[in-house]
Amino acid sequence: MKNLKLLQLLESVLGKGKKTSGDNVAFLYVKNLGTSSDQGLKLSLDNGSNYGIYIPPQGSVNLRGNSLRMDNVLVNKADQNTQVEFIIAK
C-alpha cells in the first residue's frame, strides 16, 4: 500500500510554487475509481496517524472542512492500479 498526499497530487497538476500546504480545506471529495473488491482506499485526515474512512471500489466521500489542513489529507491505496478522483478546495 502506498500513502499519497492529495496535496502532492494537487501541486503536480497546478505546478510547483503554488502555496497550498498550510491552507484549510473548505471542501473535499474523493472517489475510488477501482472496480475489483480488493481495490479499497483508506482516507486519513490527520496526516496518516489514523485511517478512519474506508472508501470501497466505486465509492466516494465528500466533506466540508473547517480546521482540516490540506497537508494532512492522505489516501492509502490497497492496489497500485487503483485510481483516485478528487476535488479539494480551499
C-alpha positions as CSV (number, residue, x, y, z in Angstrom):
1,M,0.0,0.0,0.0
2,K,1.2,3.5,-0.8
3,N,0.3,6.6,1.0
4,L,-0.5,9.5,-1.3
5,K,-0.8,13.1,-0.1
6,L,-3.6,14.7,-2.1
7,L,-1.7,17.9,-1.8
8,Q,1.2,16.4,-3.7
9,L,-1.1,15.3,-6.5
10,L,-2.7,18.8,-6.5
11,E,0.6,20.5,-6.8
12,S,1.6,18.2,-9.6
13,V,-1.5,19.4,-11.5
14,L,-1.2,23.1,-10.5
15,G,2.6,23.3,-10.8
16,K,5.2,23.9,-8.2
17,G,5.2,27.2,-6.3
18,K,1.5,27.2,-5.6
19,K,1.2,27.7,-1.8
20,T,-1.5,25.4,-0.6
21,S,0.1,23.3,2.2
22,G,-0.9,25.5,5.1
23,D,-4.4,26.2,3.8
24,N,-7.5,24.9,5.4
25,V,-9.8,22.7,3.4
26,A,-13.3,24.1,2.6
27,F,-14.5,21.1,0.7
28,L,-13.1,17.6,-0.1
29,Y,-14.4,15.0,-2.5
30,V,-12.6,11.7,-3.0
31,K,-13.8,8.9,-5.3
32,N,-12.3,5.4,-5.6
33,L,-12.3,4.5,-9.3
34,G,-11.2,0.9,-8.5
35,T,-13.5,-1.8,-9.7
36,S,-12.5,-5.0,-8.0
37,S,-13.2,-5.9,-4.4
38,D,-9.5,-5.7,-3.4
39,Q,-9.1,-2.1,-4.6
40,G,-10.3,-0.2,-1.5
41,L,-9.0,3.1,-0.3
42,K,-8.4,4.4,3.2
43,L,-8.6,8.1,3.8
44,S,-6.8,9.9,6.6
45,L,-7.5,13.4,7.7
46,D,-4.7,13.6,10.3
47,N,-1.5,13.1,8.2
48,G,-1.7,9.3,8.4
49,S,-2.0,8.8,12.1
50,N,-5.4,7.1,11.6
51,Y,-7.2,5.9,8.5
52,G,-10.7,6.4,9.7
53,I,-12.6,6.4,6.4
54,Y,-12.8,3.4,4.2
55,I,-13.9,4.0,0.6
56,P,-14.9,0.9,-1.3
57,P,-14.4,0.4,-5.0
58,Q,-16.6,2.8,-6.9
59,G,-17.5,4.5,-3.6
60,S,-16.9,8.2,-2.7
61,V,-17.0,10.6,0.2
62,N,-17.3,14.3,0.5
63,L,-16.6,16.5,3.5
64,R,-16.9,20.2,4.3
65,G,-13.9,21.3,6.2
66,N,-13.3,23.7,9.0
67,S,-9.9,23.2,10.7
68,L,-8.8,20.4,8.3
69,R,-5.5,21.3,6.7
70,M,-4.6,20.3,3.1
71,D,-1.3,18.8,4.0
72,N,-3.0,16.4,6.5
73,V,-5.2,14.6,3.9
74,L,-3.8,11.2,2.8
75,V,-5.2,8.3,0.9
76,N,-3.8,4.7,1.2
77,K,-4.4,2.6,-1.9
78,A,-4.8,-1.1,-1.4
79,D,-3.6,-1.8,-5.0
80,Q,-1.2,0.3,-7.1
81,N,-3.6,0.1,-10.0
82,T,-6.4,1.8,-8.1
83,Q,-7.1,5.3,-9.4
84,V,-8.3,8.2,-7.3
85,E,-10.5,11.1,-8.4
86,F,-10.6,14.1,-6.1
87,I,-11.7,17.7,-5.6
88,I,-10.1,19.7,-2.9
89,A,-11.0,23.4,-2.4
90,K,-9.7,26.0,0.0
